[in-house]
Amino acid sequence: MPGPLDFRFLLGHALQISLISFFQYLQAIIVTAATLLYATGVYRIRCRVGHERVVARSQTLAFTVAAILFVVTLSQPVDDIADASFSAHP
């Protein structure tokens, strides 16, 4: 068991926490970028061709729900539950 002044342990723990937060931020950036690109593309297509001709509202809603579920599934509280229970793994 490392002592309270074991700097290698503290540094390793800090590095682990910073990597976790880095990946959470990276995940948020990727999902946000994908959602914005999708929304921009849908908007452009609807302006040129017309509403409901290329991308239905249900498809846009399905993409939005999938992006939200992706973020929720990979969030820290669900990850903690998955670590405790194998049946909770996504």
N, C-alpha and C positions, 0 to 999 in steps of 0.2 A: 504494500500500500504506500503510495507516494506521500511524502510529508507536505506540510502546508507551504514550505518554501522551495519545493522542487520545481524549479523554473522550466525544466523540460516538460513536465506534466502540464503546467499552466500554459506554456506556449502551444503545446499540442492541442489542449482543450480549446484555446482561443482560435487556433487555426481551424479546428473542426467546426466551431460555431461560425467563423467567417465564411468557410466554404459552403455551409448550409445556407446562410443568408445570401451568398453570392448566387447559388443555384436557384433559390426562390426568386430573387430579383431577375435573373436570366429567364426563368419560366414566365414571369409576369410580363417581361418585355417581349418575348416571343409571341405569347398569346395575344397581347395588345396589338402588336404589329400585324399579326395574321388577321385579327378582327378588323382593324382599320383598313387593311388592303382589301379584304373581302367587301366591307361596306362601301369603300370607294368604287370598286369594280361594279357592284350591284347598282350603285347610284348612277354611274356612267351608262351602264347598259339600259337602265330604265329611262334615262333621259333621251337616249338615242332611239330606242326601239319602242318603248312604251311599257307601262306597268303590266306585270303578270304574263308577259309574252316569253321571257327567257328564264327568269328566276322567280318562282312563286314565293309568296310571303311565307308559306309553310317551310320552304327550304331555308330561307333566311332565318326564321325562328329556330329551326333545327340546328343550324350552325351556331347560333348564339347560345342555345341550351348546351350544346356539346362543349363549347369553349368554357362556359361557366362550370360544367361538371368536371372538366379537365383540371381547372384551377382548384376546385374544391377537393377533388380526389388526391391531388398532390400537395395539398396544404399541410402544414405542420401538425394540427390536431389529428387529422386522419392518419398521418404517417406514424404518430405516436401510438394510435390504436392498432395500426397494422403491425407495429413492432411487438405489441403485447399479445396479439391474437393472429394466428396464421390465416384464419378464415376471413379476416378483414383485408387481406392483401388485394390490391386492384389487379 
